[in-house]
Amino acid sequence: MKVDWHGAELTRAAVIDRHYRHTQNVRRFMLAACGEAFRFDRDLMAWIRRGVPKTLGDVVDEWHRRQRGR
């Protein structure tokens, strides 16, 4: 099922597919899940786009993992 990345109520379970877009709606979700320090960067965006199936919850977890490593 295709997700409306612009207007859907997003959850951690939302599956990232080939139609995924870095929209303001996604950014709002990520800010709520990760806090005000959240930023998309090139490495994270490339990680999201890699062919391995993932969810928005996986992206949240990956962002937190990367922050702990800084």
PQR file of N, CA, C, O and H, with PARSE charges and radii, in Angstrom:
ATOM      1  N   MET A   1       0.838  -1.179   0.000 -0.4000 1.5000
ATOM      2  CA  MET A   1       0.000   0.000   0.000 -0.0000 2.0000
ATOM      3  C   MET A   1       0.888   1.249   0.000  0.5500 1.7000
ATOM      4  O   MET A   1       1.795   1.364   0.824 -0.5500 1.4000
ATOM      5  N   LYS A   2       0.634   2.164  -0.903 -0.4000 1.5000
ATOM      6  CA  LYS A   2       1.413   3.386  -1.045 -0.0000 2.0000
ATOM      7  C   LYS A   2       1.070   4.376   0.068  0.5500 1.7000
ATOM      8  O   LYS A   2      -0.102   4.634   0.339 -0.5500 1.4000
ATOM      9  H   LYS A   2      -0.103   2.071  -1.573  0.4000 1.0000
ATOM     10  N   VAL A   3       2.095   4.924   0.707 -0.4000 1.5000
ATOM     11  CA  VAL A   3       1.921   5.898   1.792 -0.0000 2.0000
ATOM     12  C   VAL A   3       1.862   7.297   1.185  0.5500 1.7000
ATOM     13  O   VAL A   3       2.641   7.617   0.287 -0.5500 1.4000
ATOM     14  H   VAL A   3       3.048   4.714   0.487  0.4000 1.0000
ATOM     15  N   ASP A   4       0.953   8.122   1.666 -0.4000 1.5000
ATOM     16  CA  ASP A   4       0.914   9.536   1.278 -0.0000 2.0000
ATOM     17  C   ASP A   4       1.880  10.270   2.201  0.5500 1.7000
ATOM     18  O   ASP A   4       1.511  10.683   3.300 -0.5500 1.4000
ATOM     19  H   ASP A   4       0.320   7.862   2.396  0.4000 1.0000
ATOM     20  N   TRP A   5       3.121  10.428   1.743 -0.4000 1.5000
ATOM     21  CA  TRP A   5       4.166  11.017   2.584 -0.0000 2.0000
ATOM     22  C   TRP A   5       3.888  12.476   2.900  0.5500 1.7000
ATOM     23  O   TRP A   5       4.455  13.023   3.846 -0.5500 1.4000
ATOM     24  H   TRP A   5       3.421  10.093   0.850  0.4000 1.0000
ATOM     25  N   HIS A   6       3.026  13.111   2.125 -0.4000 1.5000
ATOM     26  CA  HIS A   6       2.704  14.524   2.358 -0.0000 2.0000
ATOM     27  C   HIS A   6       1.623  14.715   3.403  0.5500 1.7000
ATOM     28  O   HIS A   6       1.654  15.701   4.138 -0.5500 1.4000
ATOM     29  H   HIS A   6       2.565  12.667   1.357  0.4000 1.0000
ATOM     30  N   GLY A   7       0.659  13.791   3.492 -0.4000 1.5000
ATOM     31  CA  GLY A   7      -0.483  14.065   4.346 -0.0000 2.0000
ATOM     32  C   GLY A   7      -0.905  12.982   5.312  0.5500 1.7000
ATOM     33  O   GLY A   7      -1.765  13.222   6.159 -0.5500 1.4000
ATOM     34  H   GLY A   7       0.634  12.990   2.894  0.4000 1.0000
ATOM     35  N   ALA A   8      -0.328  11.795   5.211 -0.4000 1.5000
ATOM     36  CA  ALA A   8      -0.749  10.699   6.084 -0.0000 2.0000
ATOM     37  C   ALA A   8      -0.312  10.946   7.524  0.5500 1.7000
ATOM     38  O   ALA A   8       0.678  11.633   7.775 -0.5500 1.4000
ATOM     39  H   ALA A   8       0.370  11.600   4.523  0.4000 1.0000
ATOM     40  N   GLU A   9      -1.058  10.379   8.463 -0.4000 1.5000
ATOM     41  CA  GLU A   9      -0.610  10.378   9.855 -0.0000 2.0000
ATOM     42  C   GLU A   9       0.433   9.273   9.962  0.5500 1.7000
ATOM     43  O   GLU A   9       0.103   8.088   9.932 -0.5500 1.4000
ATOM     44  H   GLU A   9      -1.863   9.821   8.259  0.4000 1.0000
ATOM     45  N   LEU A  10       1.680   9.668  10.084 -0.4000 1.5000
ATOM     46  CA  LEU A  10       2.783   8.714  10.037 -0.0000 2.0000
ATOM     47  C   LEU A  10       3.007   8.066  11.396  0.5500 1.7000
ATOM     48  O   LEU A  10       2.798   8.681  12.441 -0.5500 1.4000
ATOM     49  H   LEU A  10       1.948  10.631  10.108  0.4000 1.0000
ATOM     50  N   THR A  11       3.437   6.811  11.355 -0.4000 1.5000
ATOM     51  CA  THR A  11       3.788   6.062  12.562 -0.0000 2.0000
ATOM     52  C   THR A  11       5.125   5.377  12.327  0.5500 1.7000
ATOM     53  O   THR A  11       5.638   5.361  11.208 -0.5500 1.4000
ATOM     54  H   THR A  11       3.607   6.311  10.506  0.4000 1.0000
ATOM     55  N   ARG A  12       5.677   4.820  13.377 -0.4000 1.5000
ATOM     56  CA  ARG A  12       6.936   4.073  13.255 -0.0000 2.0000
ATOM     57  C   ARG A  12       6.784   2.879  12.321  0.5500 1.7000
ATOM     58  O   ARG A  12       7.777   2.404  11.770 -0.5500 1.4000
ATOM     59  H   ARG A  12       5.260   4.833  14.286  0.4000 1.0000
ATOM     60  N   ALA A  13       5.579   2.392  12.133 -0.4000 1.5000
ATOM     61  CA  ALA A  13       5.342   1.214  11.301 -0.0000 2.0000
ATOM     62  C   ALA A  13       5.259   1.535   9.803  0.5500 1.7000
ATOM     63  O   ALA A  13       5.204   0.616   8.986 -0.5500 1.4000
ATOM     64  H   ALA A  13       4.773   2.778  12.581  0.4000 1.0000
ATOM     65  N   ALA A  14       5.249   2.822   9.429 -0.4000 1.5000
ATOM     66  CA  ALA A  14       5.137   3.191   8.012 -0.0000 2.0000
ATOM     67  C   ALA A  14       6.320   2.614   7.239  0.5500 1.7000
ATOM     68  O   ALA A  14       7.477   2.858   7.580 -0.5500 1.4000
ATOM     69  H   ALA A  14       5.294   3.568  10.093  0.4000 1.0000
ATOM     70  N   VAL A  15       6.016   1.854   6.205 -0.4000 1.5000
ATOM     71  CA  VAL A  15       7.052   1.185   5.409 -0.0000 2.0000
ATOM     72  C   VAL A  15       7.586   2.143   4.354  0.5500 1.7000
ATOM     73  O   VAL A  15       6.827   2.759   3.605 -0.5500 1.4000
ATOM     74  H   VAL A  15       5.076   1.655   5.928  0.4000 1.0000
ATOM     75  N   ILE A  16       8.901   2.253   4.312 -0.4000 1.5000
ATOM     76  CA  ILE A  16       9.560   3.084   3.307 -0.0000 2.0000
ATOM     77  C   ILE A  16       9.681   2.258   2.032  0.5500 1.7000
ATOM     78  O   ILE A  16      10.292   1.189   2.013 -0.5500 1.4000
ATOM     79  H   ILE A  16       9.518   1.753   4.920  0.4000 1.0000
ATOM     80  N   ASP A  17       9.081   2.786   0.973 -0.4000 1.5000
ATOM     81  CA  ASP A  17       9.093   2.077  -0.305 -0.0000 2.0000
ATOM     82  C   ASP A  17       9.735   2.962  -1.370  0.5500 1.7000
ATOM     83  O   ASP A  17      10.313   4.002  -1.052 -0.5500 1.4000
ATOM     84  H   ASP A  17       8.585   3.654   0.989  0.4000 1.0000
ATOM     85  N   ARG A  18       9.635   2.556  -2.613 -0.4000 1.5000
ATOM     86  CA  ARG A  18      10.283   3.323  -3.686 -0.0000 2.0000
ATOM     87  C   ARG A  18       9.620   4.675  -3.912  0.5500 1.7000
ATOM     88  O   ARG A  18      10.175   5.516  -4.619 -0.5500 1.4000
ATOM     89  H   ARG A  18       9.166   1.712  -2.871  0.4000 1.0000
ATOM     90  N   HIS A  19       8.452   4.902  -3.332 -0.4000 1.5000
ATOM     91  CA  HIS A  19       7.746   6.172  -3.462 -0.0000 2.0000
ATOM     92  C   HIS A  19       8.059   7.138  -2.314  0.5500 1.7000
ATOM     93  O   HIS A  19       7.509   8.239  -2.263 -0.5500 1.4000
ATOM     94  H   HIS A  19       8.002   4.219  -2.757  0.4000 1.0000
ATOM     95  N   TYR A  20       8.934   6.734  -1.401 -0.4000 1.5000
ATOM     96  CA  TYR A  20       9.261   7.556  -0.231 -0.0000 2.0000
ATOM     97  C   TYR A  20       9.787   8.929  -0.653  0.5500 1.7000
ATOM     98  O   TYR A  20      10.546   9.050  -1.614 -0.5500 1.4000
ATOM     99  H   TYR A  20       9.381   5.840  -1.442  0.4000 1.0000
ATOM    100  N   ARG A  21       9.367   9.960   0.086 -0.4000 1.5000
ATOM    101  CA  ARG A  21       9.836  11.327  -0.111 -0.0000 2.0000
ATOM    102  C   ARG A  21      10.167  11.944   1.240  0.5500 1.7000
ATOM    103  O   ARG A  21       9.486  11.689   2.233 -0.5500 1.4000
ATOM    104  H   ARG A  21       8.750   9.861   0.867  0.4000 1.0000
ATOM    105  N   HIS A  22      11.221  12.759   1.269 -0.4000 1.5000
ATOM    106  CA  HIS A  22      11.582  13.524   2.469 -0.0000 2.0000
ATOM    107  C   HIS A  22      10.691  14.765   2.494  0.5500 1.7000
ATOM    108  O   HIS A  22      11.107  15.827   2.030 -0.5500 1.4000
ATOM    109  H   HIS A  22      11.774  12.966   0.462  0.4000 1.0000
ATOM    110  N   THR A  23       9.485  14.650   3.024 -0.4000 1.5000
ATOM    111  CA  THR A  23       8.516  15.754   3.030 -0.0000 2.0000
ATOM    112  C   THR A  23       8.514  16.470   4.378  0.5500 1.7000
ATOM    113  O   THR A  23       9.118  16.001   5.343 -0.5500 1.4000
ATOM    114  H   THR A  23       9.147  13.788   3.401  0.4000 1.0000
ATOM    115  N   GLN A  24       7.839  17.591   4.429 -0.4000 1.5000
ATOM    116  CA  GLN A  24       7.672  18.296   5.703 -0.0000 2.0000
ATOM    117  C   GLN A  24       6.918  17.423   6.700  0.5500 1.7000
ATOM    118  O   GLN A  24       7.170  17.499   7.902 -0.5500 1.4000
ATOM    119  H   GLN A  24       7.349  17.971   3.645  0.4000 1.0000
ATOM    120  N   ASN A  25       6.004  16.604   6.216 -0.4000 1.5000
ATOM    121  CA  ASN A  25       5.264  15.689   7.076 -0.0000 2.0000
ATOM    122  C   ASN A  25       6.224  14.681   7.727  0.5500 1.7000
ATOM    123  O   ASN A  25       6.118  14.406   8.923 -0.5500 1.4000
ATOM    124  H   ASN A  25       5.800  16.542   5.240  0.4000 1.0000
ATOM    125  N   VAL A  26       7.147  14.140   6.950 -0.4000 1.5000
ATOM    126  CA  VAL A  26       8.144  13.208   7.498 -0.0000 2.0000
ATOM    127  C   VAL A  26       9.032  13.947   8.499  0.5500 1.7000
ATOM    128  O   VAL A  26       9.331  13.428   9.574 -0.5500 1.4000
ATOM    129  H   VAL A  26       7.233  14.364   5.979  0.4000 1.0000
ATOM    130  N   ARG A  27       9.444  15.148   8.143 -0.4000 1.5000
ATOM    131  CA  ARG A  27      10.291  15.934   9.046 -0.0000 2.0000
ATOM    132  C   ARG A  27       9.577  16.187  10.378  0.5500 1.7000
ATOM    133  O   ARG A  27      10.195  16.071  11.436 -0.5500 1.4000
ATOM    134  H   ARG A  27       9.200  15.570   7.270  0.4000 1.0000
ATOM    135  N   ARG A  28       8.287  16.531  10.341 -0.4000 1.5000
ATOM    136  CA  ARG A  28       7.523  16.727  11.593 -0.0000 2.0000
ATOM    137  C   ARG A  28       7.498  15.445  12.427  0.5500 1.7000
ATOM    138  O   ARG A  28       7.665  15.483  13.646 -0.5500 1.4000
ATOM    139  H   ARG A  28       7.785  16.625   9.481  0.4000 1.0000
ATOM    140  N   PHE A  29       7.287  14.309  11.752 -0.4000 1.5000
ATOM    141  CA  PHE A  29       7.291  13.028  12.460 -0.0000 2.0000
ATOM    142  C   PHE A  29       8.645  12.790  13.115  0.5500 1.7000
ATOM    143  O   PHE A  29       8.722  12.418  14.285 -0.5500 1.4000
ATOM    144  H   PHE A  29       7.151  14.279  10.762  0.4000 1.0000
ATOM    145  N   MET A  30       9.717  13.010  12.345 -0.4000 1.5000
ATOM    146  CA  MET A  30      11.060  12.756  12.875 -0.0000 2.0000
ATOM    147  C   MET A  30      11.401  13.709  14.024  0.5500 1.7000
ATOM    148  O   MET A  30      12.039  13.299  14.993 -0.5500 1.4000
ATOM    149  H   MET A  30       9.654  13.312  11.394  0.4000 1.0000
ATOM    150  N   LEU A  31      10.990  14.956  13.929 -0.4000 1.5000
ATOM    151  CA  LEU A  31      11.227  15.895  15.028 -0.0000 2.0000
ATOM    152  C   LEU A  31      10.497  15.449  16.289  0.5500 1.7000
ATOM    153  O   LEU A  31      11.040  15.544  17.389 -0.5500 1.4000
ATOM    154  H   LEU A  31      10.471  15.289  13.141  0.4000 1.0000
ATOM    155  N   ALA A  32       9.264  14.963  16.131 -0.4000 1.5000
ATOM    156  CA  ALA A  32       8.506  14.480  17.288 -0.0000 2.0000
ATOM    157  C   ALA A  32       9.153  13.240  17.884  0.5500 1.7000
ATOM    158  O   ALA A  32       9.164  13.075  19.104 -0.5500 1.4000
ATOM    159  H   ALA A  32       8.823  14.886  15.237  0.4000 1.0000
ATOM    160  N   ALA A  33       9.691  12.368  17.044 -0.4000 1.5000
ATOM    161  CA  ALA A  33      10.280  11.110  17.516 -0.0000 2.0000
ATOM    162  C   ALA A  33      11.704  11.274  18.029  0.5500 1.7000
ATOM    163  O   ALA A  33      12.130  10.543  18.923 -0.5500 1.4000
ATOM    164  H   ALA A  33       9.682  12.501  16.053  0.4000 1.0000
ATOM    165  N   CYS A  34      12.446  12.231  17.468 -0.4000 1.5000
ATOM    166  CA  CYS A  34      13.877  12.356  17.780 -0.0000 2.0000
ATOM    167  C   CYS A  34      14.228  13.608  18.570  0.5500 1.7000
ATOM    168  O   CYS A  34      15.305  13.684  19.162 -0.5500 1.4000
ATOM    169  H   CYS A  34      12.100  12.825  16.741  0.4000 1.0000
ATOM    170  N   GLY A  35      13.345  14.577  18.588 -0.4000 1.5000
ATOM    171  CA  GLY A  35      13.624  15.817  19.296 -0.0000 2.0000
ATOM    172  C   GLY A  35      14.097  16.914  18.357  0.5500 1.7000
ATOM    173  O   GLY A  35      14.342  16.684  17.172 -0.5500 1.4000
ATOM    174  H   GLY A  35      12.470  14.515  18.107  0.4000 1.0000
ATOM    175  N   GLU A  36      14.219  18.106  18.914 -0.4000 1.5000
ATOM    176  CA  GLU A  36      14.554  19.298  18.129 -0.0000 2.0000
ATOM    177  C   GLU A  36      15.940  19.238  17.491  0.5500 1.7000
ATOM    178  O   GLU A  36      16.215  20.008  16.571 -0.5500 1.4000
ATOM    179  H   GLU A  36      14.020  18.292  19.876  0.4000 1.0000
ATOM    180  N   ALA A  37      16.801  18.367  17.940 -0.4000 1.5000
ATOM    181  CA  ALA A  37      18.143  18.255  17.354 -0.0000 2.0000
ATOM    182  C   ALA A  37      18.130  17.500  16.022  0.5500 1.7000
ATOM    183  O   ALA A  37      19.140  17.467  15.318 -0.5500 1.4000
ATOM    184  H   ALA A  37      16.578  17.742  18.687  0.4000 1.0000
ATOM    185  N   PHE A  38      16.987  16.894  15.675 -0.4000 1.5000
ATOM    186  CA  PHE A  38      16.936  16.095  14.448 -0.0000 2.0000
ATOM    187  C   PHE A  38      17.228  16.940  13.214  0.5500 1.7000
ATOM    188  O   PHE A  38      16.719  18.050  13.064 -0.5500 1.4000
ATOM    189  H   PHE A  38      16.167  16.921  16.247  0.4000 1.0000
ATOM    190  N   ARG A  39      18.065  16.382  12.329 -0.4000 1.5000
ATOM    191  CA  ARG A  39      18.344  16.951  11.013 -0.0000 2.0000
ATOM    192  C   ARG A  39      18.524  15.808  10.033  0.5500 1.7000
ATOM    193  O   ARG A  39      19.140  14.793  10.361 -0.5500 1.4000
ATOM    194  H   ARG A  39      18.479  15.479  12.451  0.4000 1.0000
ATOM    195  N   PHE A  40      17.984  15.971   8.821 -0.4000 1.5000
ATOM    196  CA  PHE A  40      18.340  15.050   7.750 -0.0000 2.0000
ATOM    197  C   PHE A  40      19.720  15.448   7.273  0.5500 1.7000
ATOM    198  O   PHE A  40      19.978  16.630   7.044 -0.5500 1.4000
ATOM    199  H   PHE A  40      17.484  16.795   8.555  0.4000 1.0000
ATOM    200  N   ASP A  41      20.609  14.486   7.119 -0.4000 1.5000
ATOM    201  CA  ASP A  41      21.886  14.775   6.470 -0.0000 2.0000
ATOM    202  C   ASP A  41      22.053  13.798   5.311  0.5500 1.7000
ATOM    203  O   ASP A  41      21.287  12.843   5.184 -0.5500 1.4000
ATOM    204  H   ASP A  41      20.400  13.526   7.305  0.4000 1.0000
ATOM    205  N   ARG A  42      23.036  14.034   4.483 -0.4000 1.5000
ATOM    206  CA  ARG A  42      23.213  13.214   3.282 -0.0000 2.0000
ATOM    207  C   ARG A  42      23.397  11.737   3.604  0.5500 1.7000
ATOM    208  O   ARG A  42      22.827  10.877   2.931 -0.5500 1.4000
ATOM    209  H   ARG A  42      23.658  14.810   4.586  0.4000 1.0000
ATOM    210  N   ASP A  43      24.183  11.442   4.621 -0.4000 1.5000
ATOM    211  CA  ASP A  43      24.441  10.037   4.973 -0.0000 2.0000
ATOM    212  C   ASP A  43      23.159   9.329   5.410  0.5500 1.7000
ATOM    213  O   ASP A  43      22.900   8.197   5.004 -0.5500 1.4000
ATOM    214  H   ASP A  43      24.646  12.140   5.168  0.4000 1.0000
ATOM    215  N   LEU A  44      22.368   9.997   6.233 -0.4000 1.5000
ATOM    216  CA  LEU A  44      21.115   9.394   6.682 -0.0000 2.0000
ATOM    217  C   LEU A  44      20.152   9.228   5.509  0.5500 1.7000
ATOM    218  O   LEU A  44      19.498   8.193   5.389 -0.5500 1.4000
ATOM    219  H   LEU A  44      22.578  10.917   6.563  0.4000 1.0000
ATOM    220  N   MET A  45      20.061  10.227   4.653 -0.4000 1.5000
ATOM    221  CA  MET A  45      19.165  10.123   3.503 -0.0000 2.0000
ATOM    222  C   MET A  45      19.606   8.988   2.581  0.5500 1.7000
ATOM    223  O   MET A  45      18.765   8.270   2.039 -0.5500 1.4000
ATOM    224  H   MET A  45      20.593  11.068   4.751  0.4000 1.0000
ATOM    225  N   ALA A  46      20.912   8.820   2.398 -0.4000 1.5000
ATOM    226  CA  ALA A  46      21.410   7.715   1.572 -0.0000 2.0000
ATOM    227  C   ALA A  46      21.097   6.377   2.232  0.5500 1.7000
ATOM    228  O   ALA A  46      20.733   5.420   1.548 -0.5500 1.4000
ATOM    229  H   ALA A  46      21.595   9.404   2.837  0.4000 1.0000
ATOM    230  N   TRP A  47      21.235   6.301   3.557 -0.4000 1.5000
ATOM    231  CA  TRP A  47      20.923   5.071   4.294 -0.0000 2.0000
ATOM    232  C   TRP A  47      19.445   4.717   4.113  0.5500 1.7000
ATOM    233  O   TRP A  47      19.101   3.550   3.923 -0.5500 1.4000
ATOM    234  H   TRP A  47      21.530   7.079   4.113  0.4000 1.0000
ATOM    235  N   ILE A  48      18.577   5.724   4.174 -0.4000 1.5000
ATOM    236  CA  ILE A  48      17.140   5.494   3.999 -0.0000 2.0000
ATOM    237  C   ILE A  48      16.865   4.908   2.621  0.5500 1.7000
ATOM    238  O   ILE A  48      16.048   3.996   2.490 -0.5500 1.4000
ATOM    239  H   ILE A  48      18.857   6.671   4.328  0.4000 1.0000
ATOM    240  N   ARG A  49      17.528   5.413   1.606 -0.4000 1.5000
ATOM    241  CA  ARG A  49      17.273   5.023   0.215 -0.0000 2.0000
ATOM    242  C   ARG A  49      17.879   3.678  -0.176  0.5500 1.7000
ATOM    243  O   ARG A  49      17.505   3.119  -1.207 -0.5500 1.4000
ATOM    244  H   ARG A  49      18.192   6.153   1.713  0.4000 1.0000
ATOM    245  N   ARG A  50      18.804   3.147   0.618 -0.4000 1.5000
ATOM    246  CA  ARG A  50      19.386   1.848   0.267 -0.0000 2.0000
ATOM    247  C   ARG A  50      18.295   0.807   0.180  0.5500 1.7000
ATOM    248  O   ARG A  50      17.269   0.913   0.852 -0.5500 1.4000
ATOM    249  H   ARG A  50      19.108   3.601   1.455  0.4000 1.0000
ATOM    250  N   GLY A  51      18.515  -0.200  -0.647 -0.4000 1.5000
ATOM    251  CA  GLY A  51      17.485  -1.167  -0.989 -0.0000 2.0000
ATOM    252  C   GLY A  51      16.965  -2.068   0.110  0.5500 1.7000
ATOM    253  O   GLY A  51      16.055  -2.860  -0.136 -0.5500 1.4000
ATOM    254  H   GLY A  51      19.348  -0.286  -1.193  0.4000 1.0000
ATOM    255  N   VAL A  52      17.504  -1.980   1.306 -0.4000 1.5000
ATOM    256  CA  VAL A  52      17.052  -2.835   2.394 -0.0000 2.0000
ATOM    257  C   VAL A  52      15.704  -2.329   2.917  0.5500 1.7000
ATOM    258  O   VAL A  52      15.589  -1.151   3.256 -0.5500 1.4000
ATOM    259  H   VAL A  52      18.243  -1.337   1.506  0.4000 1.0000
ATOM    260  N   PRO A  53      14.678  -3.192   2.991 -0.5600 1.5000
ATOM    261  CA  PRO A  53      13.371  -2.738   3.502  0.2800 2.0000
ATOM    262  C   PRO A  53      13.488  -2.199   4.930  0.5500 1.7000
ATOM    263  O   PRO A  53      14.192  -2.762   5.768 -0.5500 1.4000
ATOM    264  N   LYS A  54      12.786  -1.103   5.181 -0.4000 1.5000
ATOM    265  CA  LYS A  54      12.812  -0.502   6.520 -0.0000 2.0000
ATOM    266  C   LYS A  54      11.536   0.292   6.755  0.5500 1.7000
ATOM    267  O   LYS A  54      10.739   0.516   5.843 -0.5500 1.4000
ATOM    268  H   LYS A  54      12.214  -0.646   4.499  0.4000 1.0000
ATOM    269  N   THR A  55      11.366   0.707   7.993 -0.4000 1.5000
ATOM    270  CA  THR A  55      10.210   1.516   8.394 -0.0000 2.0000
ATOM    271  C   THR A  55      10.704   2.850   8.946  0.5500 1.7000
ATOM    272  O   THR A  55      11.904   3.047   9.135 -0.5500 1.4000
ATOM    273  H   THR A  55      12.013   0.526   8.733  0.4000 1.0000
ATOM    274  N   LEU A  56       9.773   3.758   9.200 -0.4000 1.5000
ATOM    275  CA  LEU A  56      10.168   5.014   9.839 -0.0000 2.0000
ATOM    276  C   LEU A  56      10.740   4.756  11.230  0.5500 1.7000
ATOM    277  O   LEU A  56      11.607   5.498  11.692 -0.5500 1.4000
ATOM    278  H   LEU A  56       8.798   3.598   9.047  0.4000 1.0000
ATOM    279  N   GLY A  57      10.266   3.721  11.892 -0.4000 1.5000
ATOM    280  CA  GLY A  57      10.839   3.350  13.190 -0.0000 2.0000
ATOM    281  C   GLY A  57      12.304   2.976  13.067  0.5500 1.7000
ATOM    282  O   GLY A  57      13.108   3.310  13.938 -0.5500 1.4000
ATOM    283  H   GLY A  57       9.562   3.118  11.517  0.4000 1.0000
ATOM    284  N   ASP A  58      12.660   2.284  11.988 -0.4000 1.5000
ATOM    285  CA  ASP A  58      14.066   1.953  11.746 -0.0000 2.0000
ATOM    286  C   ASP A  58      14.889   3.224  11.560  0.5500 1.7000
ATOM    287  O   ASP A  58      16.022   3.310  12.033 -0.5500 1.4000
ATOM    288  H   ASP A  58      12.008   2.012  11.280  0.4000 1.0000
ATOM    289  N   VAL A  59      14.316   4.214  10.870 -0.4000 1.5000
ATOM    290  CA  VAL A  59      15.020   5.477  10.636 -0.0000 2.0000
ATOM    291  C   VAL A  59      15.228   6.208  11.966  0.5500 1.7000
ATOM    292  O   VAL A  59      16.314   6.727  12.224 -0.5500 1.4000
ATOM    293  H   VAL A  59      13.395   4.145  10.486  0.4000 1.0000
ATOM    294  N   VAL A  60      14.207   6.249  12.799 -0.4000 1.5000
ATOM    295  CA  VAL A  60      14.336   6.877  14.121 -0.0000 2.0000
ATOM    296  C   VAL A  60      15.449   6.189  14.907  0.5500 1.7000
ATOM    297  O   VAL A  60      16.314   6.857  15.475 -0.5500 1.4000
ATOM    298  H   VAL A  60      13.325   5.827  12.590  0.4000 1.0000
ATOM    299  N   ASP A  61      15.430   4.862  14.941 -0.4000 1.5000
ATOM    300  CA  ASP A  61      16.449   4.116  15.686 -0.0000 2.0000
ATOM    301  C   ASP A  61      17.844   4.371  15.135  0.5500 1.7000
ATOM    302  O   ASP A  61      18.799   4.518  15.898 -0.5500 1.4000
ATOM    303  H   ASP A  61      14.728   4.320  14.480  0.4000 1.0000
ATOM    304  N   GLU A  62      17.966   4.424  13.802 -0.4000 1.5000
ATOM    305  CA  GLU A  62      19.267   4.680  13.177 -0.0000 2.0000
ATOM    306  C   GLU A  62      19.767   6.082  13.509  0.5500 1.7000
ATOM    307  O   GLU A  62      20.954   6.273  13.774 -0.5500 1.4000
ATOM    308  H   GLU A  62      17.190   4.304  13.182  0.4000 1.0000
ATOM    309  N   TRP A  63      18.873   7.054  13.495 -0.4000 1.5000
ATOM    310  CA  TRP A  63      19.286   8.418  13.836 -0.0000 2.0000
ATOM    311  C   TRP A  63      19.811   8.475  15.272  0.5500 1.7000
ATOM    312  O   TRP A  63      20.844   9.091  15.536 -0.5500 1.4000
ATOM    313  H   TRP A  63      17.909   6.899  13.280  0.4000 1.0000
ATOM    314  N   HIS A  64      19.098   7.834  16.192 -0.4000 1.5000
ATOM    315  CA  HIS A  64      19.556   7.803  17.593 -0.0000 2.0000
ATOM    316  C   HIS A  64      20.896   7.081  17.709  0.5500 1.7000
ATOM    317  O   HIS A  64      21.771   7.519  18.456 -0.5500 1.4000
ATOM    318  H   HIS A  64      18.259   7.334  15.978  0.4000 1.0000
ATOM    319  N   ARG A  65      21.063   5.984  16.981 -0.4000 1.5000
ATOM    320  CA  ARG A  65      22.334   5.249  17.020 -0.0000 2.0000
ATOM    321  C   ARG A  65      23.476   6.146  16.556  0.5500 1.7000
ATOM    322  O   ARG A  65      24.545   6.150  17.166 -0.5500 1.4000
ATOM    323  H   ARG A  65      20.352   5.628  16.374  0.4000 1.0000
ATOM    324  N   ARG A  66      23.264   6.896  15.499 -0.4000 1.5000
ATOM    325  CA  ARG A  66      24.295   7.785  14.969 -0.0000 2.0000
ATOM    326  C   ARG A  66      24.610   8.908  15.946  0.5500 1.7000
ATOM    327  O   ARG A  66      25.757   9.347  16.027 -0.5500 1.4000
ATOM    328  H   ARG A  66      22.396   6.893  15.003  0.4000 1.0000
ATOM    329  N   GLN A  67      23.622   9.377  16.684 -0.4000 1.5000
ATOM    330  CA  GLN A  67      23.860  10.450  17.650 -0.0000 2.0000
ATOM    331  C   GLN A  67      24.682   9.972  18.837  0.5500 1.7000
ATOM    332  O   GLN A  67      25.493  10.724  19.378 -0.5500 1.4000
ATOM    333  H   GLN A  67      22.690   9.020  16.618  0.4000 1.0000
ATOM    334  N   ARG A  68      24.477   8.735  19.238 -0.4000 1.5000
ATOM    335  CA  ARG A  68      25.272   8.181  20.340 -0.0000 2.0000
ATOM    336  C   ARG A  68      26.730   8.040  19.946  0.5500 1.7000
ATOM    337  O   ARG A  68      27.616   8.116  20.797 -0.5500 1.4000
ATOM    338  H   ARG A  68      23.819   8.124  18.798  0.4000 1.0000
ATOM    339  N   GLY A  69      26.987   7.833  18.645 -0.4000 1.5000
ATOM    340  CA  GLY A  69      28.350   7.653  18.163 -0.0000 2.0000
ATOM    341  C   GLY A  69      29.123   8.950  17.962  0.5500 1.7000
ATOM    342  O   GLY A  69      30.311   8.916  17.640 -0.5500 1.4000
ATOM    343  H   GLY A  69      26.267   7.771  17.954  0.4000 1.0000
ATOM    344  N   ARG A  70      28.474  10.079  18.145 -0.4000 1.5000
ATOM    345  CA  ARG A  70      29.151  11.382  17.940 -0.0000 2.0000
ATOM    346  C   ARG A  70      29.925  11.797  19.132  0.5500 1.7000
ATOM    347  O   ARG A  70      30.548  12.859  19.125 -0.5500 1.4000
ATOM    348  H   ARG A  70      27.509  10.106  18.406  0.4000 1.0000
TER
END
